[in-house]
Amino acid sequence: MEMDIGSRLKEARESKGLSLEEIQETTKIQKRYLNAIENNDFKTLPGKFYTRAFIREYASAVGLNPEEIMEDHKSELPSYEDEEIIKYSRTQRARQQTSKPKSSSKGTSLFPRILTGIVIIAIAIAIYVFFVNMNDSSGGENDPASTDGTDDAIELPADSDQESSEEEGSEEAPAEEEPAEESTDKPAEETNDEEAEEPAESEVKIELTQEGTGTFPEHVYTVTGVSERTATIELTGQAYLEATSPKGENNLTPPSMYSAEDSPINLDFSNQDQLYLKTGSVPNTKILINGEPVPFPNDHDTQKVLLNFE
């Protein structure tokens, strides 16, 4: 009698002298899921997609051909017919992701310009009021009609000269305030220059240098223009996730199943130049580097990503 898929995997594991703990360490699949696979208890697994993905990983770990196992036991495995996963094309998702930041950036870039214009207008009004008050005050003090008395001021030419020199000094006072107007305008010009230069400082480039193959492909990317080594994982549904930096060393997040409630997941690998990620559900997973999405080159549900930062 032909063995079921769980018994076949278990027999292959035992023939190699491997324990479930060792298989768990190799595949990063929890032991309770491995037990369920060996007992053909697929209802315990998180979904039809993960049942097929976990069986492939298990078969590889015990030296069996995953595709052959899947073909020989396809009648035992759950199908994708009832799986409620909507797969968008990579082009549509890329357009959606790039269109949103542009619309928001236009609104934010106009705000500093409007604020700068309001500040300049307020400064101009304040200077105008200042000059008007100066002219009114100086006119009241120097008006001959407002002086007391009589002909004493006219009979003393020396005093008249002194008063005229004081009047000239008061008239020249506004001219001394003109540099203050120039110094007020300069910060606004410098602010505009800084705003114009900002987009050129943070240009992130993510280039696919090697596309992976097989049912669990590993893609290699080169990332440039990133000063801080951080990444964000956004989930729209359940997905298996594993992240290390560099590859196979420091775990940035425990390898496990995650859901949209855990999103976003922020990763910090400041002292490393490499980030390695495994995802069990590409349609539910989005990887962002400084807000820039990492494009998946094909529609496989299970994919690996190796990011090298320069």
SERO-4910 file (N, C-alpha, C, O; in steps of 0.05 Angstrom, whole numbers):
BEGIN
 pado doro    nc1    nc2    nc3   cac1   cac2   cac3    cc1    cc2    cc3    oc1    oc2    oc3
  Met    A     17    -24      0      0      0      0     18     25      0     37     27     15
  Glu    A     11     44    -17     27     68    -19     24     86      5      1     90     15
  Met    A     46     96     15     45    113     39     34    141     32     37    151     10
  Asp    A     21    153     53     12    180     49     36    199     51     58    190     59
  Ile    A     32    224     45     55    243     43     68    248     70     92    250     72
  Gly    A     52    248     92     63    252    118     81    229    126    103    233    137
  Ser    A     72    204    122     88    181    129    113    179    112    134    171    122
  Arg    A    111    188     87    135    187     69    156    207     79    180    200     79
  Leu    A    148    230     87    167    250     97    179    241    124    203    244    128
  Lys    A    162    230    141    172    221    167    193    198    163    213    198    177
  Glu    A    187    179    145    205    157    140    232    168    130    253    158    138
  Ala    A    231    188    112    256    200    101    272    214    123    297    212    124
  Arg    A    258    227    142    271    240    164    285    220    182    308    223    189
  Glu    A    270    199    189    281    179    208    304    163    195    323    155    209
  Ser    A    303    159    168    325    145    155    351    161    155    372    149    154
  Lys    A    348    188    157    372    204    159    380    210    188    400    224    193
  Gly    A    365    199    207    372    202    235    367    231    245    381    240    263
  Leu    A    348    245    234    342    273    241    318    274    260    299    259    256
  Ser    A    319    292    279    297    297    297    280    320    286    288    335    269
  Leu    A    256    322    298    239    345    289    251    371    297    247    391    283
  Glu    A    266    372    319    280    397    327    300    405    307    303    429    301
  Glu    A    314    386    295    334    392    275    321    402    249    331    420    236
  Ile    A    299    390    242    284    399    218    273    427    223    273    444    205
  Gln    A    264    433    248    254    459    254    277    480    251    272    502    241
  Glu    A    301    473    260    323    491    258    331    497    229    338    519    222
  Thr    A    329    476    212    336    479    184    315    495    168    322    513    153
  Thr    A    290    488    173    268    500    156    256    525    169    242    540    155
  Lys    A    261    530    195    248    552    210    218    548    212    203    567    216
  Ile    A    209    523    208    180    517    211    176    507    240    191    489    249
  Gln    A    155    517    254    151    508    281    145    478    283    134    466    265
  Lys    A    154    466    305    153    438    309    124    427    307    119    406    297
  Arg    A    105    443    318     77    433    318     66    431    289     49    414    284
  Tyr    A     76    448    271     68    446    243     81    422    230     69    408    213
  Leu    A    106    416    237    119    392    227    105    367    235    101    348    219
  Asn    A     97    366    261     81    343    271     55    340    255     47    318    248
  Ala    A     42    363    250     17    362    235     21    351    207      4    336    197
  Ile    A     43    359    194     48    349    167     52    318    167     42    304    150
  Glu    A     68    308    187     73    280    188     47    264    194     45    241    186
  Asn    A     28    276    207      3    263    213    -19    269    193    -42    262    196
  Asn    A    -11    283    171    -31    291    151    -54    308    162    -76    308    152
  Asp    A    -48    322    184    -68    340    197    -65    368    186    -54    386    200
  Phe    A    -73    372    161    -68    398    148    -86    420    158    -80    444    153
  Lys    A   -107    414    173   -124    435    185   -110    451    206   -117    474    211
  Thr    A    -89    439    218    -74    453    239    -57    475    227    -51    495    241
  Leu    A    -49    473    202    -31    492    189    -47    518    183    -71    517    181
  Pro    A    -33    540    181    -47    566    178    -63    570    153    -79    589    152
  Gly    A    -59    554    132    -74    558    107    -65    539     86    -44    526     89
  Lys    A    -80    538     64    -74    520     42    -47    526     30    -31    508     23
  Phe    A    -42    552     26    -16    560     14      7    551     32     27    541     21
  Tyr    A      5    555     58     27    548     76     31    518     78     53    508     83
  Thr    A      9    503     75     12    474     75     30    465     52     48    449     57
  Arg    A     26    475     28     43    467      6     71    478      9     90    464      2
  Ala    A     74    503     18    101    514     22    117    499     43    141    494     39
  Phe    A    104    493     65    118    479     87    127    450     78    148    441     85
  Ile    A    109    437     63    116    410     53    140    411     35    157    393     36
  Arg    A    141    431     18    165    434      0    190    438     17    211    425     11
  Glu    A    189    454     37    213    459     54    221    433     69    244    427     71
  Tyr    A    201    419     79    206    394     94    219    374     75    239    362     83
  Ala    A    208    371     51    220    351     32    249    358     25    265    340     24
  Ser    A    255    384     21    282    392     15    301    385     38    324    377     34
  Ala    A    291    389     63    308    385     87    315    356     91    336    349    102
  Val    A    298    337     81    304    309     85    314    296     60    316    271     58
  Gly    A    321    312     39    334    302     16    316    291     -6    325    277    -24
  Leu    A    290    298     -5    271    290    -26    267    312    -46    271    336    -39
  Asn    A    258    305    -70    252    325    -90    225    337    -85    205    323    -86
  Pro    A    223    363    -78    197    375    -71    177    373    -93    153    367    -87
  Glu    A    185    377   -118    165    377   -140    154    348   -144    131    344   -151
  Glu    A    172    329   -141    164    301   -144    144    293   -122    124    280   -128
  Ile    A    150    301    -98    132    296    -75    104    309    -80     84    296    -76
  Met    A    104    334    -89     79    348    -94     63    335   -116     39    333   -114
  Glu    A     77    325   -136     63    312   -159     52    285   -151     29    278   -158
  Asp    A     68    269   -136     59    242   -128     35    243   -109     19    224   -109
  His    A     33    264    -93     12    265    -72     -7    289    -76    -18    299    -57
  Lys    A    -10    298   -101    -26    321   -106    -56    317    -98    -70    336    -92
  Ser    A    -65    292    -99    -92    286    -91    -97    290    -61   -120    295    -53
  Glu    A    -76    289    -45    -78    292    -16    -77    322     -8    -85    329     14
  Leu    A    -65    338    -25    -59    366    -17    -83    384    -23    -98    379    -42
  Pro    A    -86    405     -6   -108    424    -11   -101    441    -36    -78    446    -42
  Ser    A   -122    449    -51   -118    465    -75   -121    495    -68   -127    502    -46
  Tyr    A   -115    511    -88   -117    541    -85   -144    552    -92   -148    576    -91
  Glu    A   -163    535    -99   -188    545   -109   -203    563    -89   -216    582    -97
  Asp    A   -202    555    -64   -216    570    -43   -199    591    -29   -208    605    -12
  Glu    A   -174    593    -38   -156    612    -24   -163    640    -32   -163    646    -56
  Glu    A   -169    657    -13   -177    685    -19   -153    703    -19   -149    720     -2
  Ile    A   -137    700    -41   -114    717    -45   -116    731    -72   -119    717    -92
  Ile    A   -116    757    -72   -117    772    -97    -89    780   -105    -75    793    -90
  Lys    A    -81    770   -129    -53    776   -138    -53    799   -158    -65    797   -179
  Tyr    A    -41    820   -151    -38    843   -169    -13    839   -185      7    827   -176
  Ser    A    -13    850   -209     12    849   -225     32    868   -213     25    888   -200
  Arg    A     58    862   -217     79    879   -206     78    907   -217     84    926   -203
  Thr    A     69    910   -242     68    937   -254     47    954   -241     52    977   -235
  Gln    A     23    942   -236      2    957   -223     10    966   -195      5    989   -187
  Arg    A     22    948   -180     30    955   -152     52    976   -152     51    994   -135
  Ala    A     70    975   -171     91    995   -172     80   1023   -178     88   1043   -167
  Arg    A     59   1023   -197     47   1049   -203     32   1060   -179     33   1084   -174
  Gln    A     18   1043   -165      3   1052   -141     22   1063   -120     16   1083   -107
  Gln    A     45   1049   -117     63   1057    -95     77   1083   -102     83   1099    -84
  Thr    A     83   1088   -128     97   1112   -135     79   1136   -138     88   1159   -135
  Ser    A     53   1131   -145     34   1153   -149     27   1167   -122     23   1191   -122
  Lys    A     25   1152   -101     17   1163    -75     38   1183    -64     30   1205    -56
  Pro    A     64   1175    -63     83   1194    -52     85   1220    -68     90   1241    -56
  Lys    A     80   1218    -95     82   1243   -111     61   1263   -103     66   1287   -101
  Ser    A     35   1253   -100     14   1271    -93     18   1284    -66     12   1307    -63
  Ser    A     29   1268    -47     33   1280    -21     57   1299    -21     56   1319     -6
  Ser    A     77   1294    -38    101   1311    -37     94   1338    -49    106   1358    -41
  Lys    A     75   1339    -69     67   1365    -80     55   1383    -58     61   1407    -56
  Gly    A     37   1371    -42     25   1387    -21     44   1397     -1     43   1420      8
  Thr    A     63   1380      7     82   1388     28    103   1408     17    112   1425     32
  Ser    A    109   1406    -10    129   1425    -20    118   1453    -23    133   1472    -22
  Leu    A     91   1456    -27     79   1482    -30     77   1497     -3     78   1521     -3
  Phe    A     74   1482     18     70   1494     44     93   1513     53     87   1535     61
  Pro    A    118   1504     51    140   1522     59    141   1547     42    148   1569     52
  Arg    A    134   1545     16    135   1569     -1    113   1589      7    118   1613      8
  Ile    A     89   1579     13     68   1597     22     75   1610     48     71   1634     52
  Leu    A     86   1594     67     94   1605     93    116   1626     90    115   1647    103
  Thr    A    135   1621     72    157   1641     67    145   1667     56    153   1689     64
  Gly    A    125   1664     37    113   1688     25     99   1705     46    100   1729     46
  Ile    A     85   1691     65     70   1705     86     90   1720    104     85   1743    112
  Val    A    112   1707    111    132   1720    128    144   1745    115    147   1765    128
  Ile    A    150   1743     88    161   1766     74    142   1789     73    149   1812     78
  Ile    A    116   1783     68     95   1804     68     93   1818     95     90   1842     97
  Ala    A     93   1801    117     91   1812    144    115   1831    150    112   1852    163
  Ile    A    139   1822    141    163   1839    146    161   1865    131    168   1886    142
  Ala    A    151   1864    106    148   1889     90    128   1908    103    133   1932    103
  Ile    A    106   1897    113     86   1915    126     98   1927    151     94   1951    157
  Ala    A    113   1911    167    126   1922    191    145   1945    185    146   1965    199
  Ile    A    161   1941    163    180   1962    156    165   1988    147    173   2010    153
  Tyr    A    144   1984    131    128   2007    122    116   2022    145    118   2047    146
  Val    A    105   2008    165     93   2022    189    115   2036    204    111   2058    215
  Phe    A    139   2024    205    162   2036    220    169   2063    207    174   2082    221
  Phe    A    171   2063    180    178   2088    166    157   2109    170    163   2133    173
  Val    A    132   2101    168    110   2121    172    111   2133    199    108   2158    202
  Asn    A    116   2117    220    117   2128    247    141   2147    251    140   2167    264
  Met    A    164   2139    238    187   2156    239    182   2183    226    190   2204    237
  Asn    A    169   2183    203    164   2208    189    144   2226    206    148   2250    207
  Asp    A    124   2213    218    105   2228    234    118   2241    258    113   2264    265
  Ser    A    136   2225    272    149   2236    296    169   2257    289    170   2278    303
  Ser    A    184   2253    268    204   2274    260    190   2299    250    200   2321    255
  Gly    A    167   2296    237    153   2320    227    142   2336    250    142   2361    248
  Gly    A    132   2323    271    121   2338    294    142   2353    309    137   2375    319
  Glu    A    167   2342    311    187   2356    326    200   2379    310    208   2399    323
  Asn    A    201   2377    284    215   2398    268    197   2418    256    206   2437    243
  Asp    A    170   2415    261    152   2435    249    154   2461    264    150   2463    288
  Pro    A    162   2484    249    165   2510    262    139   2520    275    140   2535    294
  Ala    A    116   2511    265     91   2521    276     87   2510    304     71   2522    319
  Ser    A    100   2488    311     95   2476    337    114   2486    358    110   2479    382
  Thr    A    133   2503    351    152   2513    371    139   2535    387    121   2548    377
  Asp    A    148   2540    412    137   2560    430    149   2587    423    172   2586    415
  Gly    A    140   2604    424    153   2628    426    161   2640    400    151   2635    378
  Thr    A    175   2653    405    174   2677    389    196   2678    370    199   2660    353
  Asp    A    213   2698    372    234   2701    351    261   2692    361    281   2697    348
  Asp    A    262   2679    385    288   2672    396    303   2653    378    327   2655    374
  Ala    A    288   2633    367    301   2614    350    311   2626    324    331   2617    313
  Ile    A    298   2647    314    306   2660    290    329   2679    294    346   2681    276
  Glu    A    332   2691    317    353   2710    323    379   2697    328    400   2711    328
  Leu    A    381   2670    331    406   2657    337    412   2638    313    403   2615    313
  Pro    A    428   2648    294    434   2631    271    449   2606    278    445   2585    266
  Ala    A    467   2608    299    482   2584    306    463   2561    315    467   2538    308
  Asp    A    443   2569    331    424   2549    340    408   2538    317    401   2514    316
  Ser    A    402   2554    297    387   2545    274    403   2524    259    393   2504    249
  Asp    A    430   2530    256    447   2510    242    447   2484    257    447   2462    245
  Gln    A    448   2486    284    449   2461    300    424   2445    297    425   2421    294
  Glu    A    401   2460    296    375   2446    293    374   2434    266    363   2411    263
  Ser    A    384   2448    245    382   2436    218    400   2411    216    393   2392    202
  Ser    A    423   2412    230    440   2388    229    427   2365    243    430   2342    235
  Glu    A    412   2371    265    398   2350    278    376   2339    261    370   2315    261
  Glu    A    363   2357    245    342   2348    227    353   2330    205    341   2309    198
  Glu    A    377   2337    195    389   2320    175    397   2293    186    394   2273    173
  Gly    A    406   2293    212    412   2268    224    388   2250    228    389   2226    224
  Ser    A    365   2263    235    341   2247    238    330   2237    212    319   2215    211
  Glu    A    335   2253    190    326   2243    164    343   2221    154    333   2203    139
  Glu    A    369   2220    161    386   2199    152    383   2173    168    392   2152    160
  Ala    A    369   2174    190    365   2151    207    352   2128    193    360   2105    196
  Pro    A    331   2133    176    318   2110    163    338   2096    144    336   2071    140
  Ala    A    357   2111    132    376   2098    114    392   2078    128    401   2058    115
  Glu    A    398   2082    154    414   2063    169    399   2036    173    411   2016    179
  Glu    A    372   2037    171    356   2013    176    354   1995    151    345   1972    154
  Glu    A    363   2005    127    360   1990    102    375   1963    103    364   1943     94
  Pro    A    400   1961    114    413   1935    115    397   1914    130    399   1890    124
  Ala    A    381   1923    150    364   1904    165    344   1890    146    338   1867    150
  Glu    A    334   1905    126    316   1894    107    329   1872     90    317   1852     84
  Glu    A    354   1878     81    369   1858     65    374   1833     81    372   1810     71
  Ser    A    382   1836    107    389   1812    124    364   1796    129    365   1772    133
  Thr    A    340   1809    129    315   1794    133    308   1777    109    298   1755    112
  Asp    A    315   1787     85    308   1772     60    327   1748     56    318   1728     44
  Lys    A    352   1750     65    371   1729     59    363   1702     70    365   1682     56
  Pro    A    353   1700     95    346   1674    105    324   1661     87    324   1637     83
  Ala    A    305   1678     77    284   1667     60    296   1655     35    287   1634     26
  Glu    A    316   1669     23    328   1659     -2    344   1633      4    343   1614    -11
  Glu    A    358   1633     28    372   1608     35    354   1585     40    360   1562     33
  Thr    A    330   1591     51    310   1570     56    300   1558     30    298   1533     27
  Asn    A    295   1575     10    286   1565    -16    307   1548    -29    301   1528    -42
  Asp    A    333   1556    -26    355   1540    -38    356   1513    -26    360   1493    -39
  Glu    A    353   1512      1    354   1486     15    331   1468      7    334   1444      4
  Glu    A    307   1481      2    284   1465     -6    289   1453    -34    281   1431    -39
  Ala    A    301   1469    -52    306   1459    -79    326   1437    -80    326   1420    -97
  Glu    A    345   1437    -60    366   1416    -60    357   1391    -46    370   1370    -50
  Glu    A    336   1391    -30    328   1368    -14    323   1342    -30    332   1321    -22
  Pro    A    308   1343    -53    303   1318    -67    327   1304    -77    328   1279    -79
  Ala    A    349   1319    -83    373   1306    -94    389   1291    -72    406   1275    -79
  Glu    A    384   1297    -46    400   1285    -25    391   1257    -19    408   1241    -10
  Ser    A    366   1249    -23    356   1223    -14    345   1208    -38    321   1202    -40
  Glu    A    363   1201    -57    354   1185    -80    363   1156    -76    386   1149    -79
  Val    A    343   1140    -71    348   1111    -65    345   1096    -91    325   1099   -105
  Lys    A    365   1079    -98    363   1062   -121    365   1032   -113    383   1024    -99
  Ile    A    345   1017   -122    345    988   -116    346    973   -143    327    973   -158
  Glu    A    368    960   -149    373    948   -175    375    917   -171    390    907   -155
  Leu    A    359    902   -187    360    873   -187    384    864   -203    386    869   -227
  Thr    A    403    851   -189    428    842   -203    427    813   -209    443    804   -227
  Gln    A    410    797   -196    408    768   -202    381    758   -194    373    760   -171
  Glu    A    366    748   -214    339    737   -209    341    708   -202    354    692   -217
  Gly    A    328    699   -181    329    671   -172    311    653   -189    295    663   -205
  Thr    A    315    627   -185    299    607   -200    288    587   -181    294    587   -157
  Gly    A    270    569   -191    259    548   -175    233    557   -162    222    578   -167
  Thr    A    223    540   -144    198    545   -130    201    564   -106    181    575    -97
  Phe    A    225    567    -97    231    585    -74    255    602    -82    276    599    -70
  Pro    A    252    619   -103    275    633   -115    287    654    -96    273    666    -79
  Glu    A    313    658    -98    328    678    -83    338    699   -102    354    693   -120
  His    A    329    724    -98    337    746   -116    357    764   -101    356    768    -77
  Val    A    377    774   -117    398    791   -106    395    819   -117    392    823   -141
  Tyr    A    396    839    -98    394    867   -106    418    883    -96    431    875    -76
  Thr    A    423    905   -110    443    924   -101    428    950    -94    413    961   -111
  Val    A    433    961    -70    419    985    -60    439   1007    -56    459   1004    -42
  Thr    A    434   1030    -68    452   1054    -65    435   1078    -57    411   1078    -60
  Gly    A    449   1098    -46    436   1123    -38    422   1121    -11    405   1138     -5
  Val    A    430   1102      6    418   1099     32    439   1104     54    460   1090     54
  Ser    A    434   1123     71    453   1130     92    447   1114    118    466   1106    131
  Glu    A    422   1110    124    414   1095    148    404   1067    140    387   1064    122
  Arg    A    415   1047    153    408   1019    146    382   1011    161    384   1000    183
  Thr    A    360   1017    150    334   1010    161    315   1000    139    319   1006    116
  Ala    A    296    983    147    276    973    129    249    970    143    248    968    167
  Thr    A    228    971    128    201    968    139    186    946    123    186    946     98
  Ile    A    173    928    138    157    907    126    128    913    131    120    915    154
  Glu    A    112    916    110     83    920    113     68    895    104     74    884     83
  Leu    A     49    886    120     34    862    114      4    869    111     -7    885    127
  Thr    A     -8    857     91    -37    860     87    -53    835     94    -77    834     91
  Gly    A    -38    814    103    -51    789    111    -30    771    124     -9    780    131
  Gln    A    -37    745    127    -18    727    140      6    721    122      3    717     98
  Ala    A     30    720    134     54    714    118     76    704    137     80    714    159
  Tyr    A     90    683    128    114    674    142    136    693    136    140    702    113
  Leu    A    152    701    156    173    721    152    197    714    169    196    706    192
  Glu    A    221    717    156    246    713    169    265    734    159    267    738    135
  Ala    A    280    748    177    298    769    169    324    767    185    324    765    210
  Thr    A    347    766    171    373    765    183    392    786    171    388    794    148
  Ser    A    412    795    186    432    813    175    458    809    189    460    813    214
  Pro    A    479    800    174    478    792    146    464    765    143    453    754    162
  Lys    A    465    753    119    450    729    113    459    706    131    483    700    134
  Gly    A    439    694    145    443    670    161    456    676    188    463    657    202
  Glu    A    458    701    196    471    707    222    451    719    242    437    705    255
  Asn    A    451    745    245    435    759    266    406    760    258    399    772    237
  Asn    A    388    748    274    359    749    270    349    777    277    352    786    300
  Leu    A    337    791    258    325    817    264    296    815    274    286    832    287
  Thr    A    284    793    267    257    787    277    253    757    279    264    743    261
  Pro    A    239    746    299    237    717    301    224    705    277    203    715    268
  Pro    A    235    684    265    222    671    242    196    658    250    196    639    265
  Ser    A    174    668    239    148    659    248    126    669    229    132    682    210
  Met    A    101    662    235     78    672    220     71    700    231     70    704    256
  Tyr    A     65    719    214     56    745    222     31    752    206     24    740    186
  Ser    A     16    773    217     -8    781    204     -9    811    201     10    825    209
  Ala    A    -30    822    189    -32    851    185    -32    866    212    -25    890    212
  Glu    A    -40    853    233    -41    866    260    -12    872    269     -8    890    286
  Asp    A      7    857    259     35    862    267     49    883    251     71    891    257
  Ser    A     36    893    230     47    912    211     45    940    222     25    947    235
  Pro    A     65    958    217     90    952    202    111    941    221    111    945    245
  Ile    A    130    925    209    152    914    224    177    929    216    185    928    192
  Asn    A    190    943    235    213    959    229    239    944    236    241    933    257
  Leu    A    258    944    217    283    929    220    306    949    220    307    967    204
  Asp    A    324    946    239    348    964    242    373    947    240    378    930    257
  Phe    A    389    952    220    415    937    216    437    957    210    451    955    190
  Ser    A    440    977    228    457   1000    224    486    993    217    498   1006    200
  Asn    A    497    972    229    525    966    226    530    945    205    553    935    203
  Gln    A    510    938    189    513    917    169    508    928    140    495    948    137
  Asp    A    519    914    120    516    922     92    499    902     77    498    902     53
  Gln    A    485    884     92    469    863     78    444    857     95    444    856    119
  Leu    A    422    853     80    396    846     93    385    822     77    383    823     52
  Tyr    A    377    801     92    367    776     79    339    771     89    334    770    114
  Leu    A    319    767     71    292    764     79    280    739     64    285    734     41
  Lys    A    263    725     80    246    703     68    217    710     73    210    718     95
  Thr    A    201    708     53    172    713     56    156    689     45    163    678     25
  Gly    A    135    682     60    119    660     52     94    668     36     79    651     28
  Ser    A     90    694     33     66    704     18     73    731      6     69    752     18
  Val    A     83    730    -18     90    755    -32     66    774    -36     69    798    -32
  Pro    A     41    764    -42     19    782    -45     12    797    -20      1    819    -22
  Asn    A     19    787      3     13    800     29     36    815     40     34    826     62
  Thr    A     59    816     26     84    827     38     94    849     20     96    847     -4
  Lys    A    101    872     33    114    894     19    140    902     35    138    907     59
  Ile    A    163    903     21    188    910     33    195    938     24    196    944      0
  Leu    A    201    956     44    207    984     38    235    991     49    241    985     72
  Ile    A    251   1004     32    277   1015     40    276   1045     38    275   1055     15
  Asn    A    276   1059     60    273   1089     60    248   1097     44    248   1117     30
  Gly    A    226   1081     47    201   1088     33    200   1078      5    179   1080     -8
  Glu    A    222   1067     -6    223   1057    -34    217   1027    -34    231   1012    -20
  Pro    A    197   1017    -49    190    989    -49    211    972    -63    222    981    -83
  Val    A    215    948    -53    232    928    -67    214    912    -86    197    898    -76
  Pro    A    218    913   -112    200    899   -131    207    870   -132    230    862   -135
  Phe    A    186    853   -131    190    824   -135    189    818   -165    170    827   -178
  Pro    A    208    804   -176    209    800   -205    190    780   -216    186    779   -241
  Asn    A    178    763   -199    158    743   -210    136    739   -190    135    752   -169
  Asp    A    117    721   -197     93    718   -181     93    694   -162     72    685   -153
  His    A    116    683   -156    118    661   -137    109    671   -110    115    693   -102
  Asp    A     94    654    -95     85    662    -69    108    662    -49    108    679    -31
  Thr    A    126    643    -51    149    642    -33    174    652    -47    181    641    -68
  Gln    A    186    673    -36    210    684    -48    230    693    -27    222    699     -4
  Lys    A    256    694    -34    277    703    -17    290    728    -29    292    731    -54
  Val    A    298    747    -12    309    772    -21    336    777     -7    337    777     18
  Leu    A    357    782    -22    384    788    -11    391    816    -21    396    820    -44
  Leu    A    392    835     -2    398    863     -8    426    870      1    433    868     24
  Asn    A    443    879    -18    470    887    -13    471    918    -15    465    929    -36
  Phe    A    480    931      7    480    960      8    508    971      2    528    961     13
  Glu    A    510    991    -15    535   1003    -23    535   1033    -15    555   1047    -19
***
